[in-house]
Amino acid sequence: MRVNRASDTAPSATTKREAGIIFVYISLLGVLLSLGTFSNVSDNSNLAYYPLFFYLKNELKLDAAQVSWFLLLLGLPTYIGFVFGLLRDRWNPGGQGDRGYLLMIAPLVGCAYLLMARFGVSYFALLALSLTGAILGAILGAAYNGLTAVLAQRAMMTGRLGALISAAIYVPAIVSALAGGWLSENVPASTTFTICALLMFAVGSLGMWRPVAVFGRHNLARVRTIDESVPVAVWRLLSHRPFIPAAILMGLWQIMPGWGTPLVFHLTNTLKLSETQVGVVQAYYPFCMAAAGLTYVPLCGRFRLGPLLWVSMILGIIVAPSALLMHDYSSAIAIQILVGVVWGVGNAALYDLMLRSYPEGLHGTGAMVMAGIYSGAYMFSDWWGSWIFERGGFGTAMLITTITSLCMLPVLLWIPKNIMASRDGESHDPKPVAYPAPAGAG
């Protein structure tokens, strides 16, 4: 295996100006990708999510299980995202690294949306075209996640960047819930698909910007790729001690059978809320998640990761069944605010752990495995929750949510002590090591 000297790729601190540029670039790119790609169906952040959801429900007359099955299939590229991560860690399109993916792939996703606007009027046409866009979106996601992980580790800012990501990903969810609900009631789905196409063309344009703080000091230009086979790379990832417990925690955190499709059906069919009201209720949750996630920025520099994870996970378990207290429009909003605040900090702590868990040279692969677990666990639990909802009701679905959440506590004991004992800005590696040559940088 070819390696660089440890000093070539060792982590180093960033200036405030560099950190600010990184924050702006990563957050802007993340928001545009989340709004524009169907590979983000697990967090409802795609602008077309609610128009598509209600088109399937109201126009094509699909029931809860059928809608969740469609969304489960739509997330397929994310479930196998490690394939695209391996591609990102090895392929350097046009010699531009991650920028090359933005310049080449984003316009293709835009074209897929334009085809959906023109031909996506039936179940199978919608599925085929949206799957095509989701596959291309997964490639973009690998480039984005790999770039973010490289920056987080090299600049020793896993906590701050993790908090930023956990907050930024919910900005599109807020926009999707508010604008998506309105769009589904007032304009044809084809109009929403056209807007998404424009967003993806904007991502391609963003690839033309090359800030030094992002593509210079910490994300070194690729001069050689990792000289190892795919099986060796996979084994190196899976044998990297922090990775497995982080992956299990991410999966358990997303298994919430009562909080997806069952909640939407509960709000509309039981509480009799309108589509617009559902959009507003759903918008409060990501808004509070984003706001609470930002509070992790000062916390991660003051406290070690271990206490932050333990406290946030325990509080997250306590509020897991609180949707049972929703009985009208106002109480639904109040519960979403409570849950959003508690889970926002927990989400940021998990992202901090996740960004610390990747071995050098496999940032894209590790990040896409996590993305697949994140999306696959949630979408499976959504399908599972819909099945439970139709047979046992909303209360049963929330009970299962609480039980699965409790399973997170034993996994926390498995995380290596050096990972849990460091604050943001401190290296968690006990001694410098020689890292494989960086791959996929711009």
C-alpha positions in Angstrom: 0.0 0.0 0.0 1.4 3.4 -0.9 1.4 5.9 2.0 2.4 9.5 2.5 4.4 10.6 5.5 2.3 11.1 8.6 3.2 14.8 8.6 1.8 15.2 5.1 -1.7 14.3 6.2 -1.7 14.7 9.9 -4.6 16.8 11.4 -4.0 20.5 12.0 -6.0 23.3 13.5 -7.8 25.9 11.3 -8.0 29.6 11.6 -11.4 31.2 12.2 -11.4 32.5 8.7 -10.7 29.1 7.2 -13.3 27.5 9.4 -15.8 30.2 8.3 -15.2 29.4 4.6 -15.5 25.7 5.2 -18.8 26.2 7.0 -20.2 28.3 4.2 -19.2 26.0 1.4 -20.2 22.8 3.1 -23.5 24.1 4.4 -24.5 25.7 1.1 -23.6 22.6 -0.9 -25.3 20.4 1.6 -28.6 22.4 1.5 -28.7 22.4 -2.3 -28.0 18.7 -2.5 -30.6 17.8 0.2 -33.3 19.9 -1.5 -32.4 18.6 -5.0 -31.6 14.9 -4.6 -34.1 12.0 -4.0 -31.4 10.1 -2.2 -32.4 12.1 0.9 -35.9 10.6 1.2 -35.1 9.3 4.7 -35.1 12.8 6.3 -37.9 14.2 4.0 -35.5 17.0 2.9 -36.1 16.8 -0.8 -38.3 19.6 -2.1 -40.4 17.2 -4.1 -40.9 14.8 -1.1 -44.3 16.0 0.0 -45.7 16.7 -3.5 -44.6 13.2 -4.5 -46.0 11.7 -1.2 -49.4 13.3 -1.7 -49.5 12.6 -5.4 -49.0 8.9 -4.6 -51.6 9.0 -1.8 -54.3 11.2 -3.4 -53.9 10.8 -7.2 -52.7 7.2 -7.4 -54.7 6.2 -4.4 -51.9 4.2 -2.7 -52.3 3.2 1.0 -49.7 3.7 3.7 -47.8 0.5 3.1 -47.7 1.1 -0.7 -46.4 4.7 -0.2 -43.7 3.6 2.2 -42.7 0.8 -0.2 -42.3 3.3 -3.0 -40.1 5.4 -0.8 -38.2 2.3 0.4 -37.3 1.5 -3.2 -36.4 5.2 -3.9 -33.8 5.0 -1.2 -32.1 1.9 -2.7 -29.0 3.8 -4.1 -28.3 5.1 -0.6 -28.7 1.6 1.0 -25.8 0.4 -1.3 -24.0 3.7 -1.0 -20.7 2.1 -0.1 -20.4 1.2 -3.8 -20.5 4.9 -4.7 -18.1 5.6 -1.7 -15.6 3.2 -3.1 -16.0 4.9 -6.5 -15.3 8.3 -4.9 -12.2 7.1 -3.1 -10.7 5.8 -6.4 -12.0 7.8 -9.3 -10.8 11.3 -9.9 -13.1 12.7 -12.6 -11.2 15.2 -14.9 -8.5 15.4 -12.3 -10.8 17.7 -10.3 -11.5 15.3 -7.4 -14.8 16.0 -5.6 -15.3 19.2 -7.7 -15.4 17.0 -10.8 -18.4 15.1 -9.4 -20.3 18.4 -8.9 -19.4 19.6 -12.4 -20.2 16.3 -14.2 -23.0 14.6 -12.2 -25.2 17.5 -10.9 -26.4 18.6 -14.4 -27.4 15.0 -15.2 -29.6 14.9 -12.1 -31.2 18.1 -13.3 -31.9 16.5 -16.7 -33.6 13.5 -14.9 -35.9 15.9 -13.1 -36.8 17.6 -16.4 -37.8 14.2 -17.8 -39.9 13.5 -14.7 -41.7 16.8 -15.2 -42.5 15.8 -18.8 -43.2 12.0 -18.4 -43.6 11.2 -14.7 -47.4 10.8 -14.6 -47.7 7.1 -13.7 -46.4 4.9 -10.9 -43.7 3.1 -13.0 -42.6 6.2 -14.8 -42.2 8.1 -11.6 -40.3 5.2 -10.0 -37.9 4.6 -12.9 -37.0 8.3 -13.4 -36.7 9.1 -9.7 -34.5 6.0 -9.2 -32.2 7.3 -11.9 -32.0 10.6 -10.2 -31.4 8.9 -6.9 -28.5 6.9 -8.2 -26.8 10.0 -9.6 -27.6 11.8 -6.4 -25.9 9.0 -4.4 -22.7 9.6 -6.4 -22.9 13.3 -5.5 -23.6 12.3 -1.9 -20.4 10.2 -1.8 -18.4 13.2 -3.0 -20.0 15.6 -0.6 -19.7 13.2 2.4 -16.2 12.2 1.6 -15.1 15.8 1.3 -16.7 16.7 4.6 -15.1 13.8 6.4 -11.6 14.7 5.1 -12.0 18.3 6.2 -13.4 17.4 9.6 -10.5 15.0 10.4 -7.7 17.0 8.9 -8.9 20.3 10.5 -9.7 18.6 13.9 -13.3 20.0 13.8 -15.4 16.9 13.8 -17.7 18.4 16.5 -18.2 21.8 14.9 -18.6 20.4 11.4 -20.8 17.6 12.7 -23.0 20.2 14.4 -23.1 22.2 11.2 -24.1 19.2 9.1 -26.7 18.0 11.6 -28.2 21.5 11.6 -27.8 22.3 7.9 -29.5 19.1 6.7 -32.7 20.2 8.5 -32.9 23.5 6.7 -34.0 21.7 3.5 -36.4 19.6 5.7 -38.0 22.9 6.9 -38.2 24.2 3.4 -39.6 20.9 2.1 -42.2 20.7 4.8 -43.4 24.3 4.4 -43.0 24.7 0.6 -43.7 21.1 -0.2 -47.0 21.0 1.5 -48.0 24.3 -0.2 -46.7 23.1 -3.6 -48.7 19.8 -3.3 -51.9 21.7 -2.9 -51.4 24.5 -5.4 -49.2 23.5 -8.3 -48.7 20.4 -10.4 -45.9 18.0 -9.4 -44.2 18.7 -12.7 -43.6 22.3 -11.6 -41.8 21.1 -8.4 -39.7 18.7 -10.5 -38.6 21.6 -12.7 -37.6 23.7 -9.6 -35.5 20.7 -8.4 -33.8 20.6 -11.8 -32.8 24.2 -11.4 -31.4 23.5 -7.9 -29.2 20.8 -9.4 -27.9 23.0 -12.1 -27.0 25.4 -9.3 -25.0 22.6 -7.6 -23.0 22.2 -10.9 -22.3 26.0 -10.8 -21.1 25.8 -7.2 -18.5 23.3 -8.4 -16.8 26.1 -10.3 -15.9 27.8 -6.9 -12.7 26.5 -5.5 -11.9 28.1 -2.1 -8.4 27.3 -0.8 -9.7 26.5 2.7 -11.7 23.7 1.3 -9.6 22.4 -1.6 -6.2 23.5 -0.5 -4.6 23.1 2.9 -6.7 20.3 4.4 -8.1 18.6 1.3 -4.8 17.9 -0.5 -4.9 17.5 -4.3 -4.8 13.8 -5.2 -1.5 12.7 -6.6 -2.0 9.0 -6.3 -4.8 6.6 -5.2 -4.8 4.0 -2.6 -3.1 0.9 -3.9 -5.2 -1.8 -2.3 -7.9 -4.1 -3.5 -11.6 -3.6 -2.7 -11.7 -6.5 -0.3 -8.7 -5.2 1.6 -10.3 -1.7 1.7 -13.5 -3.1 3.0 -11.8 -5.1 5.7 -9.7 -2.1 6.7 -12.9 -0.1 7.2 -14.8 -2.8 9.1 -11.8 -3.6 11.3 -11.3 0.1 12.2 -12.3 -0.1 15.8 -14.5 3.0 16.2 -16.5 2.3 13.0 -18.7 -0.6 13.9 -20.2 0.9 17.1 -20.7 4.2 15.4 -22.5 2.5 12.5 -24.8 0.5 14.9 -25.7 3.6 16.9 -26.5 5.5 13.7 -28.9 2.6 12.6 -30.6 2.4 16.0 -31.0 6.2 16.1 -32.9 6.0 12.9 -35.2 3.1 13.8 -38.4 5.0 14.8 -41.4 3.0 13.5 -43.9 5.6 14.7 -42.4 8.8 13.5 -42.6 8.5 9.7 -45.6 7.6 7.5 -47.7 6.4 10.5 -47.4 9.9 12.1 -48.5 11.6 8.8 -51.5 9.2 8.6 -52.2 9.8 12.3 -52.2 13.6 11.8 -54.4 13.5 8.8 -56.8 10.6 9.4 -57.1 10.7 13.3 -56.4 14.4 14.1 -58.0 15.6 10.9 -55.3 18.1 10.0 -55.0 19.5 6.5 -52.0 18.9 4.2 -50.8 22.4 4.9 -51.2 22.0 8.6 -49.2 18.7 8.4 -46.5 20.6 6.6 -46.4 23.2 9.3 -46.3 20.6 12.1 -43.5 18.7 10.4 -41.5 21.9 9.8 -41.3 22.6 13.6 -39.4 19.4 14.2 -36.4 20.0 11.7 -36.3 23.7 12.7 -35.8 22.8 16.4 -33.4 20.0 15.4 -31.3 22.5 13.4 -31.4 25.2 16.2 -30.6 22.7 19.0 -27.9 21.1 16.8 -26.0 24.5 16.6 -25.8 24.6 20.4 -23.5 21.6 20.1 -20.8 23.9 18.7 -19.8 25.5 22.0 -20.6 22.2 23.9 -18.2 20.1 21.9 -15.3 22.4 22.6 -16.1 22.5 26.3 -17.0 18.9 27.1 -15.7 15.5 26.0 -17.7 13.5 23.5 -18.5 10.7 26.0 -20.7 12.7 28.4 -22.3 14.5 25.5 -23.3 11.2 23.9 -24.6 9.6 27.1 -26.7 12.5 28.2 -28.2 13.2 24.7 -29.0 9.5 24.1 -30.8 9.1 27.4 -32.9 12.2 26.9 -33.6 11.0 23.3 -35.0 7.7 24.7 -37.2 9.5 27.2 -39.0 11.6 24.5 -39.3 8.8 22.0 -43.0 8.0 22.7 -44.1 11.6 23.2 -46.1 11.7 19.9 -48.8 9.8 21.8 -49.5 13.2 23.6 -50.6 14.8 20.3 -54.4 15.3 20.3 -54.8 18.5 18.1 -52.9 21.0 16.0 -51.4 22.9 18.9 -50.3 19.9 20.9 -48.7 18.4 17.8 -46.6 21.5 17.3 -45.6 21.5 21.0 -44.5 17.9 20.9 -42.5 18.5 17.7 -40.7 21.4 19.3 -39.8 19.3 22.4 -38.6 16.3 20.4 -36.7 18.5 17.9 -34.7 20.2 20.7 -33.8 16.9 22.4 -32.9 15.0 19.3 -31.1 17.9 17.7 -28.3 17.8 20.2 -28.2 14.0 20.1 -28.0 14.1 16.3 -25.0 16.5 16.4 -23.2 14.2 18.9 -23.7 11.2 16.6 -22.4 13.1 13.6 -19.3 14.1 15.7 -18.8 10.4 16.5 -19.4 9.4 12.9 -16.8 11.8 11.5 -14.2 10.5 14.0 -14.8 6.9 12.9 -13.4 6.8 9.4 -10.0 5.4 8.6 -7.7 7.5 6.5 -8.2 7.2 2.7 -11.7 5.6 3.0 -13.6 8.8 3.9 -16.0 8.4 1.0 -16.6 4.7 1.6 -17.1 5.1 5.3 -19.4 8.1 4.9 -21.6 6.3 2.3 -21.9 3.2 4.5 -23.1 5.5 7.2 -25.5 7.2 4.8 -26.8 3.8 3.7 -27.4 2.8 7.3 -29.0 6.2 8.1 -31.4 6.0 5.2 -31.9 2.3 5.1 -32.7 2.0 8.8 -35.2 4.9 8.7 -36.9 3.7 5.6 -37.1 0.1 6.8 -38.5 1.3 10.1 -41.0 3.5 8.2 -42.2 0.4 6.3 -42.2 -1.6 9.4 -44.0 1.1 11.3 -46.6 1.3 8.6 -47.2 -2.4 8.9 -47.5 -2.1 12.7 -49.7 0.9 12.3 -52.2 -0.9 10.1 -52.4 -3.9 12.4 -51.8 -2.5 15.9 -52.4 1.2 15.7 -50.3 4.3 16.4 -49.7 3.4 20.1 -48.1 0.1 19.2 -45.8 1.8 16.7 -44.6 4.3 19.3 -44.0 1.5 21.9 -41.7 -0.3 19.5 -39.9 3.0 18.9 -39.1 3.2 22.6 -37.9 -0.3 22.8 -35.5 0.0 19.9 -34.2 3.3 21.3 -33.2 1.6 24.5 -30.9 -0.7 22.6 -28.5 2.2 22.0 -27.2 2.3 25.6 -25.2 -0.9 25.6 -23.5 0.1 22.3 -22.1 3.3 23.9 -19.9 1.0 26.1 -18.3 -0.4 22.9 -16.9 2.9 21.6 -13.1 3.2 22.1 -12.1 5.4 25.1 -9.7 7.6 23.2 -12.7 8.6 20.9 -15.0 9.4 23.8 -12.3 11.2 25.9 -11.4 14.0 23.4 -13.0 17.4 22.8 -13.4 19.1 19.5 -10.1 20.5 18.4 -8.1 17.8 20.2 -6.7 14.8 18.3 -8.2 11.5 19.4 -5.3 9.5 17.9 -2.9 8.4 20.7 0.2 8.7 18.5 0.8 9.8 14.8 0.6 7.1 12.2 1.4 6.9 8.5 -1.8 7.3 6.5 -2.6 6.1 3.0 -2.4 8.8 0.4 -5.6 10.9 0.4 -8.1 10.2 -2.4 -10.9 12.2 -3.8 -9.7 15.6 -2.9 -10.4 18.5 -5.2 
